[in-house]
Amino acid sequence: SWVIWITFARNLFKDASGLAFDDAGDPTAYLWVHLALAVTSFILGTAVGVIGLRGVRANARA
């Protein structure tokens, strides 16, 4: 999840097709929605990773 969304976020800010930024260079709704998706994915991915790591550590101690 992190690799995919980090790559997507980088490409989003380099976008030259007019989806992320309009002709004046202002951010569009497309940028904001996809940025919110990326941030949410980062948070959820980190939470799942932390829970998984804690589970693995607890299992190793048992």
N, C-alpha and C positions, 0 to 999 in steps of 0.2 A: 504494500500500500504506500509506504513512504517513497520508494523508488519511483513508482508510477506517478504519484501526485507531485513530487518535487520536480520531476521532468516536465510534467504538464504545466506547473506554475511558471517554471522558467520560460517555456515556450509561449505561454500566455502573455507574459510581459514583453516578449520579443515580437509579438504578433504584428504582421504588416498587412494582413488581409482586411482589416477594418472591423473585425468582430469585437476585439477587446477595447479598441480605442477608435473614436470617430475621427473625422477629417481634421478637427481642431486639436486632436491629441487628448481629448477628455475621455475618461473611462466610461464604458458603456455598461448597461445592465448585464450583458454577457460576462464581462470581466468580474463584476461583483458577485454574481451568482456562482460562477466557477471558483472564485477565490474563497467564498464561503464553503463550498463543497470540499475544497482542498484542505482548509483549516479544520473542518469537522473531521475529515478523514485522518488528518495528522493526530488530532486529539484522541479519536477512537482507536486508531492503530497503536498509539503509545500506551493507552490504558490496557488494551488487550495484551500487548507485549509485556507490560509490567505484571499483570495478573498471571500470565503464562510463566514468566521468569520466577515469580514467587512460588508458583505451583511446582516447578521443576526443582527449585531449591528445597522446598518442604519435602518433596518426595525423596530427594537425595539424603536428607537427614533422617528420614524414617527407616 
